[in-house]
Amino acid sequence: MNGNWRDKFEQGREGQSPLAPPAIVDDDPVAPDNLQYRPWLIQRGRSRPALLLNLRRFDLRSGMMIGWQASYPHLIAADYFGERMLSLDFGTRHFVIEGTELGELVHHLQQGTVLAIQEYSSVVWPAQPTGAIVTKMVKIEP
């Protein structure tokens, strides 16, 4: 030991410089699963909070997923009406989300851990999901 105090704390990182941060693979974006429907995607094991909330829905006319991104720091209010309706106010942008069992979504939004919210479409996910479902997502124009 050469008397460097960092050597005592950095012993488990062979092959890396003692000053280099560890490689973080959990910060990679989470890709939505087109095989199994999940009403919202939660960040797990990330080193920093998400800055953007993605809202995704399937558009029948275009045959594509469309969506919006809203900045978490601009989320002014989240109003919920039981377990069936949620309103998100981002100042100049407002979204209304309808579905079932949305209480857990509200909890995760309060913590800022939701990466994406997805509206259910039988075209994308043919198997009818059980549990929480986002049935409608609408952007309200001011």
VMD Tcl script that builds the backbone (N, CA, C; Angstrom):
set m [mol new atoms 426]
animate dup $m
set s [atomselect $m all]
$s set {name element resname resid chain x y z} {
  {N N MET 1 A 0.856 -1.173 0.000}
  {CA C MET 1 A 0.000 0.000 0.000}
  {C C MET 1 A 0.899 1.232 0.000}
  {N N ASN 2 A 0.575 2.186 -0.836}
  {CA C ASN 2 A 1.423 3.356 -0.983}
  {C C ASN 2 A 0.998 4.522 -0.102}
  {N N GLY 3 A 0.121 4.303 0.809}
  {CA C GLY 3 A -0.286 5.365 1.711}
  {C C GLY 3 A -1.434 6.215 1.185}
  {N N ASN 4 A -1.958 5.880 0.030}
  {CA C ASN 4 A -3.074 6.623 -0.544}
  {C C ASN 4 A -4.360 6.162 0.153}
  {N N TRP 5 A -5.076 7.047 0.769}
  {CA C TRP 5 A -6.273 6.679 1.518}
  {C C TRP 5 A -7.362 6.128 0.615}
  {N N ARG 6 A -7.389 6.488 -0.698}
  {CA C ARG 6 A -8.412 5.956 -1.604}
  {C C ARG 6 A -8.253 4.459 -1.824}
  {N N ASP 7 A -7.010 3.946 -1.701}
  {CA C ASP 7 A -6.791 2.515 -1.898}
  {C C ASP 7 A -7.603 1.682 -0.917}
  {N N LYS 8 A -7.865 2.190 0.261}
  {CA C LYS 8 A -8.631 1.456 1.261}
  {C C LYS 8 A -10.098 1.294 0.848}
  {N N PHE 9 A -10.616 2.262 0.110}
  {CA C PHE 9 A -12.035 2.250 -0.248}
  {C C PHE 9 A -12.294 1.751 -1.660}
  {N N GLU 10 A -11.312 1.724 -2.512}
  {CA C GLU 10 A -11.483 1.390 -3.915}
  {C C GLU 10 A -10.961 0.006 -4.267}
  {N N GLN 11 A -10.801 -0.889 -3.295}
  {CA C GLN 11 A -10.178 -2.178 -3.543}
  {C C GLN 11 A -10.993 -3.085 -4.445}
  {N N GLY 12 A -12.300 -3.000 -4.453}
  {CA C GLY 12 A -13.136 -3.917 -5.220}
  {C C GLY 12 A -13.292 -3.551 -6.680}
  {N N ARG 13 A -12.544 -2.598 -7.201}
  {CA C ARG 13 A -12.747 -2.128 -8.571}
  {C C ARG 13 A -11.494 -2.374 -9.410}
  {N N GLU 14 A -11.144 -3.630 -9.559}
  {CA C GLU 14 A -9.971 -3.963 -10.364}
  {C C GLU 14 A -10.220 -3.576 -11.817}
  {N N GLY 15 A -9.175 -3.099 -12.458}
  {CA C GLY 15 A -9.266 -2.755 -13.874}
  {C C GLY 15 A -9.808 -1.365 -14.135}
  {N N GLN 16 A -10.227 -0.642 -13.121}
  {CA C GLN 16 A -10.748 0.708 -13.296}
  {C C GLN 16 A -9.870 1.683 -12.538}
  {N N SER 17 A -9.795 2.867 -13.032}
  {CA C SER 17 A -9.093 3.917 -12.325}
  {C C SER 17 A -9.840 4.219 -11.031}
  {N N PRO 18 A -9.137 4.485 -9.921}
  {CA C PRO 18 A -9.829 4.771 -8.661}
  {C C PRO 18 A -10.720 6.002 -8.739}
  {N N LEU 19 A -10.451 6.884 -9.682}
  {CA C LEU 19 A -11.252 8.101 -9.789}
  {C C LEU 19 A -12.425 7.959 -10.754}
  {N N ALA 20 A -12.446 6.889 -11.551}
  {CA C ALA 20 A -13.514 6.698 -12.537}
  {C C ALA 20 A -14.770 6.197 -11.846}
  {N N PRO 21 A -15.939 6.748 -12.191}
  {CA C PRO 21 A -17.179 6.252 -11.588}
  {C C PRO 21 A -17.494 4.854 -12.115}
  {N N PRO 22 A -18.220 4.047 -11.347}
  {CA C PRO 22 A -18.571 2.716 -11.827}
  {C C PRO 22 A -19.515 2.806 -13.020}
  {N N ALA 23 A -19.451 1.807 -13.889}
  {CA C ALA 23 A -20.335 1.765 -15.052}
  {C C ALA 23 A -21.756 1.514 -14.579}
  {N N ILE 24 A -22.698 2.300 -15.069}
  {CA C ILE 24 A -24.099 2.179 -14.659}
  {C C ILE 24 A -24.900 1.740 -15.874}
  {N N VAL 25 A -25.454 0.539 -15.820}
  {CA C VAL 25 A -26.233 0.042 -16.940}
  {C C VAL 25 A -27.722 0.280 -16.736}
  {N N ASP 26 A -28.149 0.585 -15.519}
  {CA C ASP 26 A -29.567 0.774 -15.244}
  {C C ASP 26 A -30.092 2.106 -15.744}
  {N N ASP 27 A -29.213 3.026 -16.162}
  {CA C ASP 27 A -29.672 4.304 -16.673}
  {C C ASP 27 A -30.052 4.239 -18.147}
  {N N ASP 28 A -29.882 3.082 -18.769}
  {CA C ASP 28 A -30.301 2.941 -20.153}
  {C C ASP 28 A -31.815 3.080 -20.225}
  {N N PRO 29 A -32.347 3.696 -21.285}
  {CA C PRO 29 A -33.798 3.855 -21.376}
  {C C PRO 29 A -34.514 2.514 -21.407}
  {N N VAL 30 A -35.660 2.473 -20.771}
  {CA C VAL 30 A -36.471 1.265 -20.736}
  {C C VAL 30 A -37.358 1.253 -21.979}
  {N N ALA 31 A -37.210 0.218 -22.778}
  {CA C ALA 31 A -38.024 0.100 -23.983}
  {C C ALA 31 A -39.366 -0.525 -23.621}
  {N N PRO 32 A -40.460 0.037 -24.117}
  {CA C PRO 32 A -41.770 -0.574 -23.856}
  {C C PRO 32 A -41.860 -1.960 -24.479}
  {N N ASP 33 A -42.576 -2.832 -23.835}
  {CA C ASP 33 A -42.741 -4.210 -24.293}
  {C C ASP 33 A -44.002 -4.292 -25.138}
  {N N ASN 34 A -43.849 -4.709 -26.395}
  {CA C ASN 34 A -45.017 -4.823 -27.270}
  {C C ASN 34 A -45.687 -6.179 -27.170}
  {N N LEU 35 A -45.176 -7.062 -26.324}
  {CA C LEU 35 A -45.789 -8.371 -26.143}
  {C C LEU 35 A -46.714 -8.413 -24.940}
  {N N GLN 36 A -46.355 -7.694 -23.893}
  {CA C GLN 36 A -47.161 -7.686 -22.675}
  {C C GLN 36 A -47.459 -6.243 -22.279}
  {N N TYR 37 A -48.734 -5.955 -22.047}
  {CA C TYR 37 A -49.142 -4.604 -21.694}
  {C C TYR 37 A -48.794 -4.290 -20.249}
  {N N ARG 38 A -48.178 -3.141 -20.049}
  {CA C ARG 38 A -47.960 -2.580 -18.720}
  {C C ARG 38 A -48.447 -1.138 -18.778}
  {N N PRO 39 A -49.371 -0.755 -17.890}
  {CA C PRO 39 A -49.950 0.590 -17.981}
  {C C PRO 39 A -48.939 1.703 -17.718}
  {N N TRP 40 A -47.935 1.438 -16.911}
  {CA C TRP 40 A -46.888 2.434 -16.676}
  {C C TRP 40 A -45.569 1.711 -16.448}
  {N N LEU 41 A -44.496 2.383 -16.823}
  {CA C LEU 41 A -43.156 1.852 -16.647}
  {C C LEU 41 A -42.496 2.612 -15.503}
  {N N ILE 42 A -41.975 1.877 -14.537}
  {CA C ILE 42 A -41.372 2.460 -13.347}
  {C C ILE 42 A -39.855 2.353 -13.458}
  {N N GLN 43 A -39.158 3.396 -13.061}
  {CA C GLN 43 A -37.698 3.321 -13.044}
  {C C GLN 43 A -37.255 2.552 -11.814}
  {N N ARG 44 A -36.327 1.653 -12.005}
  {CA C ARG 44 A -35.798 0.854 -10.910}
  {C C ARG 44 A -34.277 0.838 -11.026}
  {N N GLY 45 A -33.605 1.100 -9.932}
  {CA C GLY 45 A -32.163 1.012 -9.908}
  {C C GLY 45 A -31.443 2.107 -10.670}
  {N N ARG 46 A -32.119 3.188 -10.955}
  {CA C ARG 46 A -31.459 4.271 -11.680}
  {C C ARG 46 A -30.709 5.164 -10.701}
  {N N SER 47 A -29.647 5.781 -11.186}
  {CA C SER 47 A -28.839 6.619 -10.313}
  {C C SER 47 A -29.387 8.032 -10.191}
  {N N ARG 48 A -30.259 8.422 -11.091}
  {CA C ARG 48 A -30.833 9.769 -11.032}
  {C C ARG 48 A -32.296 9.698 -11.455}
  {N N PRO 49 A -33.123 10.627 -10.980}
  {CA C PRO 49 A -34.557 10.591 -11.330}
  {C C PRO 49 A -34.779 10.946 -12.788}
  {N N ALA 50 A -35.887 10.482 -13.308}
  {CA C ALA 50 A -36.266 10.809 -14.685}
  {C C ALA 50 A -36.653 12.276 -14.766}
  {N N LEU 51 A -36.284 12.924 -15.850}
  {CA C LEU 51 A -36.645 14.325 -16.048}
  {C C LEU 51 A -37.887 14.481 -16.906}
  {N N LEU 52 A -38.186 13.461 -17.730}
  {CA C LEU 52 A -39.332 13.534 -18.618}
  {C C LEU 52 A -40.290 12.377 -18.349}
  {N N LEU 53 A -41.562 12.682 -18.432}
  {CA C LEU 53 A -42.612 11.675 -18.341}
  {C C LEU 53 A -43.144 11.461 -19.755}
  {N N ASN 54 A -43.121 10.225 -20.219}
  {CA C ASN 54 A -43.622 9.883 -21.553}
  {C C ASN 54 A -45.058 9.402 -21.448}
  {N N LEU 55 A -45.917 9.907 -22.312}
  {CA C LEU 55 A -47.311 9.472 -22.386}
  {C C LEU 55 A -47.498 8.903 -23.787}
  {N N ARG 56 A -47.868 7.614 -23.881}
  {CA C ARG 56 A -47.942 6.935 -25.166}
  {C C ARG 56 A -49.338 6.379 -25.403}
  {N N ARG 57 A -49.789 6.488 -26.664}
  {CA C ARG 57 A -51.058 5.879 -27.057}
  {C C ARG 57 A -50.972 5.439 -28.507}
  {N N PHE 58 A -51.791 4.471 -28.894}
  {CA C PHE 58 A -51.807 3.970 -30.263}
  {C C PHE 58 A -52.861 4.727 -31.044}
  {N N ASP 59 A -52.466 5.271 -32.197}
  {CA C ASP 59 A -53.380 6.004 -33.067}
  {C C ASP 59 A -53.850 5.071 -34.178}
  {N N LEU 60 A -55.156 4.792 -34.221}
  {CA C LEU 60 A -55.690 3.868 -35.228}
  {C C LEU 60 A -55.550 4.408 -36.646}
  {N N ARG 61 A -55.710 5.716 -36.835}
  {CA C ARG 61 A -55.631 6.285 -38.189}
  {C C ARG 61 A -54.253 6.127 -38.806}
  {N N SER 62 A -53.217 6.394 -38.031}
  {CA C SER 62 A -51.860 6.296 -38.576}
  {C C SER 62 A -51.265 4.903 -38.400}
  {N N GLY 63 A -51.792 4.130 -37.468}
  {CA C GLY 63 A -51.251 2.807 -37.200}
  {C C GLY 63 A -49.928 2.854 -36.446}
  {N N MET 64 A -49.676 3.955 -35.755}
  {CA C MET 64 A -48.416 4.123 -35.039}
  {C C MET 64 A -48.673 4.551 -33.602}
  {N N MET 65 A -47.662 4.306 -32.763}
  {CA C MET 65 A -47.703 4.835 -31.403}
  {C C MET 65 A -47.369 6.318 -31.484}
  {N N ILE 66 A -48.162 7.119 -30.819}
  {CA C ILE 66 A -47.881 8.547 -30.737}
  {C C ILE 66 A -47.793 8.912 -29.260}
  {N N GLY 67 A -47.298 10.075 -28.982}
  {CA C GLY 67 A -47.209 10.424 -27.582}
  {C C GLY 67 A -46.687 11.813 -27.340}
  {N N TRP 68 A -46.510 12.087 -26.063}
  {CA C TRP 68 A -46.033 13.375 -25.605}
  {C C TRP 68 A -44.983 13.133 -24.539}
  {N N GLN 69 A -44.120 14.090 -24.369}
  {CA C GLN 69 A -43.185 14.085 -23.250}
  {C C GLN 69 A -43.410 15.357 -22.471}
  {N N ALA 70 A -43.466 15.222 -21.168}
  {CA C ALA 70 A -43.655 16.375 -20.297}
  {C C ALA 70 A -42.569 16.349 -19.224}
  {N N SER 71 A -42.118 17.513 -18.835}
  {CA C SER 71 A -41.032 17.648 -17.877}
  {C C SER 71 A -41.556 17.507 -16.449}
  {N N TYR 72 A -40.981 16.576 -15.683}
  {CA C TYR 72 A -41.373 16.400 -14.284}
  {C C TYR 72 A -41.270 17.697 -13.476}
  {N N PRO 73 A -40.193 18.491 -13.648}
  {CA C PRO 73 A -40.129 19.729 -12.855}
  {C C PRO 73 A -41.267 20.707 -13.140}
  {N N HIS 74 A -41.955 20.556 -14.279}
  {CA C HIS 74 A -43.068 21.440 -14.608}
  {C C HIS 74 A -44.429 20.878 -14.193}
  {N N LEU 75 A -44.444 19.718 -13.543}
  {CA C LEU 75 A -45.706 19.144 -13.073}
  {C C LEU 75 A -46.197 19.973 -11.892}
  {N N ILE 76 A -47.259 20.735 -12.136}
  {CA C ILE 76 A -47.797 21.649 -11.124}
  {C C ILE 76 A -48.756 20.918 -10.192}
  {N N ALA 77 A -49.619 20.080 -10.765}
  {CA C ALA 77 A -50.617 19.396 -9.946}
  {C C ALA 77 A -51.009 18.076 -10.587}
  {N N ALA 78 A -51.344 17.121 -9.743}
  {CA C ALA 78 A -51.908 15.849 -10.176}
  {C C ALA 78 A -53.180 15.647 -9.367}
  {N N ASP 79 A -54.309 15.751 -10.034}
  {CA C ASP 79 A -55.602 15.574 -9.369}
  {C C ASP 79 A -56.138 14.198 -9.731}
  {N N TYR 80 A -56.576 13.451 -8.745}
  {CA C TYR 80 A -57.149 12.146 -9.026}
  {C C TYR 80 A -58.556 12.080 -8.468}
  {N N PHE 81 A -59.371 11.312 -9.159}
  {CA C PHE 81 A -60.774 11.155 -8.817}
  {C C PHE 81 A -61.022 9.668 -8.607}
  {N N GLY 82 A -60.804 9.215 -7.380}
  {CA C GLY 82 A -60.919 7.793 -7.091}
  {C C GLY 82 A -59.809 7.028 -7.779}
  {N N GLU 83 A -60.121 5.838 -8.188}
  {CA C GLU 83 A -59.153 4.971 -8.863}
  {C C GLU 83 A -59.356 4.972 -10.371}
  {N N ARG 84 A -60.236 5.860 -10.884}
  {CA C ARG 84 A -60.601 5.770 -12.292}
  {C C ARG 84 A -60.168 6.954 -13.156}
  {N N MET 85 A -59.767 8.069 -12.569}
  {CA C MET 85 A -59.425 9.230 -13.378}
  {C C MET 85 A -58.302 10.022 -12.709}
  {N N LEU 86 A -57.420 10.557 -13.556}
  {CA C LEU 86 A -56.264 11.314 -13.101}
  {C C LEU 86 A -56.060 12.484 -14.051}
  {N N SER 87 A -55.790 13.641 -13.508}
  {CA C SER 87 A -55.522 14.832 -14.310}
  {C C SER 87 A -54.132 15.338 -13.966}
  {N N LEU 88 A -53.298 15.564 -14.987}
  {CA C LEU 88 A -51.945 16.070 -14.800}
  {C C LEU 88 A -51.856 17.470 -15.389}
  {N N ASP 89 A -51.391 18.424 -14.588}
  {CA C ASP 89 A -51.290 19.822 -15.008}
  {C C ASP 89 A -49.811 20.198 -15.104}
  {N N PHE 90 A -49.356 20.464 -16.328}
  {CA C PHE 90 A -47.982 20.883 -16.580}
  {C C PHE 90 A -47.930 22.359 -16.978}
  {N N GLY 91 A -48.826 23.167 -16.461}
  {CA C GLY 91 A -48.859 24.593 -16.804}
  {C C GLY 91 A -49.631 24.820 -18.082}
  {N N THR 92 A -48.935 24.846 -19.205}
  {CA C THR 92 A -49.601 25.082 -20.492}
  {C C THR 92 A -50.113 23.790 -21.113}
  {N N ARG 93 A -49.779 22.644 -20.528}
  {CA C ARG 93 A -50.231 21.354 -21.057}
  {C C ARG 93 A -50.980 20.607 -19.956}
  {N N HIS 94 A -52.141 20.055 -20.320}
  {CA C HIS 94 A -52.969 19.312 -19.376}
  {C C HIS 94 A -53.303 17.957 -19.997}
  {N N PHE 95 A -53.283 16.921 -19.177}
  {CA C PHE 95 A -53.611 15.581 -19.635}
  {C C PHE 95 A -54.629 14.971 -18.685}
  {N N VAL 96 A -55.592 14.250 -19.253}
  {CA C VAL 96 A -56.568 13.509 -18.467}
  {C C VAL 96 A -56.369 12.037 -18.802}
  {N N ILE 97 A -56.236 11.235 -17.759}
  {CA C ILE 97 A -56.001 9.802 -17.905}
  {C C ILE 97 A -57.146 9.069 -17.226}
  {N N GLU 98 A -57.782 8.165 -17.976}
  {CA C GLU 98 A -58.871 7.352 -17.436}
  {C C GLU 98 A -58.454 5.896 -17.441}
  {N N GLY 99 A -58.987 5.125 -16.501}
  {CA C GLY 99 A -58.672 3.707 -16.442}
  {C C GLY 99 A -59.207 3.078 -15.184}
  {N N THR 100 A -58.593 1.977 -14.794}
  {CA C THR 100 A -58.965 1.278 -13.575}
  {C C THR 100 A -57.723 1.071 -12.726}
  {N N GLU 101 A -57.907 1.096 -11.416}
  {CA C GLU 101 A -56.841 0.863 -10.435}
  {C C GLU 101 A -55.649 1.804 -10.647}
  {N N LEU 102 A -55.922 3.093 -10.753}
  {CA C LEU 102 A -54.875 4.084 -11.000}
  {C C LEU 102 A -54.225 4.617 -9.714}
  {N N GLY 103 A -54.629 4.110 -8.563}
  {CA C GLY 103 A -54.073 4.576 -7.295}
  {C C GLY 103 A -52.566 4.371 -7.192}
  {N N GLU 104 A -52.082 3.243 -7.674}
  {CA C GLU 104 A -50.639 2.980 -7.643}
  {C C GLU 104 A -49.894 3.957 -8.557}
  {N N LEU 105 A -50.492 4.302 -9.690}
  {CA C LEU 105 A -49.882 5.279 -10.599}
  {C C LEU 105 A -49.726 6.622 -9.901}
  {N N VAL 106 A -50.738 7.044 -9.170}
  {CA C VAL 106 A -50.671 8.310 -8.427}
  {C C VAL 106 A -49.523 8.264 -7.425}
  {N N HIS 107 A -49.391 7.164 -6.721}
  {CA C HIS 107 A -48.312 7.000 -5.738}
  {C C HIS 107 A -46.941 7.136 -6.404}
  {N N HIS 108 A -46.739 6.481 -7.541}
  {CA C HIS 108 A -45.450 6.548 -8.238}
  {C C HIS 108 A -45.205 7.929 -8.845}
  {N N LEU 109 A -46.256 8.606 -9.282}
  {CA C LEU 109 A -46.091 9.970 -9.793}
  {C C LEU 109 A -45.650 10.919 -8.681}
  {N N GLN 110 A -46.184 10.726 -7.476}
  {CA C GLN 110 A -45.781 11.551 -6.343}
  {C C GLN 110 A -44.297 11.384 -6.043}
  {N N GLN 111 A -43.777 10.195 -6.263}
  {CA C GLN 111 A -42.361 9.932 -6.029}
  {C C GLN 111 A -41.495 10.310 -7.225}
  {N N GLY 112 A -42.114 10.570 -8.374}
  {CA C GLY 112 A -41.372 10.916 -9.579}
  {C C GLY 112 A -40.649 9.746 -10.209}
  {N N THR 113 A -41.185 8.538 -10.062}
  {CA C THR 113 A -40.512 7.351 -10.583}
  {C C THR 113 A -41.155 6.756 -11.829}
  {N N VAL 114 A -42.170 7.394 -12.391}
  {CA C VAL 114 A -42.823 6.872 -13.587}
  {C C VAL 114 A -42.051 7.362 -14.811}
  {N N LEU 115 A -41.625 6.426 -15.651}
  {CA C LEU 115 A -40.940 6.779 -16.893}
  {C C LEU 115 A -41.929 7.008 -18.027}
  {N N ALA 116 A -42.980 6.162 -18.085}
  {CA C ALA 116 A -43.946 6.254 -19.180}
  {C C ALA 116 A -45.297 5.738 -18.721}
  {N N ILE 117 A -46.346 6.311 -19.301}
  {CA C ILE 117 A -47.719 5.851 -19.111}
  {C C ILE 117 A -48.218 5.447 -20.486}
  {N N GLN 118 A -48.853 4.262 -20.584}
  {CA C GLN 118 A -49.281 3.740 -21.878}
  {C C GLN 118 A -50.785 3.461 -21.875}
  {N N GLU 119 A -51.458 3.965 -22.882}
  {CA C GLU 119 A -52.876 3.674 -23.068}
  {C C GLU 119 A -53.010 2.290 -23.699}
  {N N TYR 120 A -53.937 1.493 -23.177}
  {CA C TYR 120 A -54.148 0.139 -23.712}
  {C C TYR 120 A -54.809 0.196 -25.076}
  {N N SER 121 A -54.331 -0.643 -25.989}
  {CA C SER 121 A -54.939 -0.809 -27.303}
  {C C SER 121 A -54.927 -2.295 -27.638}
  {N N SER 122 A -56.073 -2.841 -28.005}
  {CA C SER 122 A -56.149 -4.265 -28.350}
  {C C SER 122 A -55.419 -4.562 -29.656}
  {N N VAL 123 A -55.121 -3.542 -30.456}
  {CA C VAL 123 A -54.366 -3.742 -31.694}
  {C C VAL 123 A -52.907 -4.082 -31.364}
  {N N VAL 124 A -52.342 -3.420 -30.372}
  {CA C VAL 124 A -50.949 -3.637 -29.989}
  {C C VAL 124 A -50.823 -4.839 -29.056}
  {N N TRP 125 A -51.704 -4.917 -28.055}
  {CA C TRP 125 A -51.673 -5.992 -27.064}
  {C C TRP 125 A -52.984 -6.765 -27.158}
  {N N PRO 126 A -53.042 -7.833 -27.946}
  {CA C PRO 126 A -54.310 -8.549 -28.143}
  {C C PRO 126 A -54.861 -9.220 -26.884}
  {N N ALA 127 A -54.002 -9.695 -26.003}
  {CA C ALA 127 A -54.478 -10.355 -24.780}
  {C C ALA 127 A -55.000 -9.304 -23.808}
  {N N GLN 128 A -56.214 -9.491 -23.335}
  {CA C GLN 128 A -56.830 -8.556 -22.395}
  {C C GLN 128 A -56.068 -8.589 -21.080}
  {N N PRO 129 A -55.503 -7.453 -20.643}
  {CA C PRO 129 A -54.746 -7.445 -19.376}
  {C C PRO 129 A -55.674 -7.504 -18.165}
  {N N THR 130 A -55.103 -7.935 -17.064}
  {CA C THR 130 A -55.820 -7.913 -15.792}
  {C C THR 130 A -55.151 -6.895 -14.897}
  {N N GLY 131 A -55.883 -6.393 -13.941}
  {CA C GLY 131 A -55.327 -5.393 -13.028}
  {C C GLY 131 A -55.491 -3.995 -13.580}
  {N N ALA 132 A -54.510 -3.156 -13.322}
  {CA C ALA 132 A -54.570 -1.753 -13.723}
  {C C ALA 132 A -54.504 -1.615 -15.240}
  {N N ILE 133 A -55.360 -0.729 -15.773}
  {CA C ILE 133 A -55.395 -0.473 -17.211}
  {C C ILE 133 A -55.630 1.016 -17.420}
  {N N VAL 134 A -54.893 1.607 -18.344}
  {CA C VAL 134 A -55.147 2.983 -18.790}
  {C C VAL 134 A -55.985 2.847 -20.055}
  {N N THR 135 A -57.262 3.244 -19.965}
  {CA C THR 135 A -58.175 3.060 -21.090}
  {C C THR 135 A -58.234 4.264 -22.025}
  {N N LYS 136 A -57.914 5.462 -21.499}
  {CA C LYS 136 A -58.008 6.664 -22.325}
  {C C LYS 136 A -57.032 7.704 -21.809}
  {N N MET 137 A -56.341 8.350 -22.749}
  {CA C MET 137 A -55.401 9.410 -22.402}
  {C C MET 137 A -55.635 10.552 -23.383}
  {N N VAL 138 A -55.944 11.740 -22.856}
  {CA C VAL 138 A -56.300 12.860 -23.712}
  {C C VAL 138 A -55.471 14.081 -23.314}
  {N N LYS 139 A -54.952 14.772 -24.318}
  {CA C LYS 139 A -54.274 16.052 -24.073}
  {C C LYS 139 A -55.335 17.132 -24.222}
  {N N ILE 140 A -55.496 17.932 -23.206}
  {CA C ILE 140 A -56.488 19.016 -23.211}
  {C C ILE 140 A -55.806 20.286 -23.697}
  {N N GLU 141 A -56.326 20.845 -24.759}
  {CA C GLU 141 A -55.790 22.090 -25.310}
  {C C GLU 141 A -56.337 23.277 -24.514}
  {N N PRO 142 A -55.459 24.233 -24.134}
  {CA C PRO 142 A -55.960 25.400 -23.377}
  {C C PRO 142 A -56.794 26.326 -24.234}
}
mol reanalyze $m
mol bondsrecalc $m
mol representation Tube
mol addrep $m
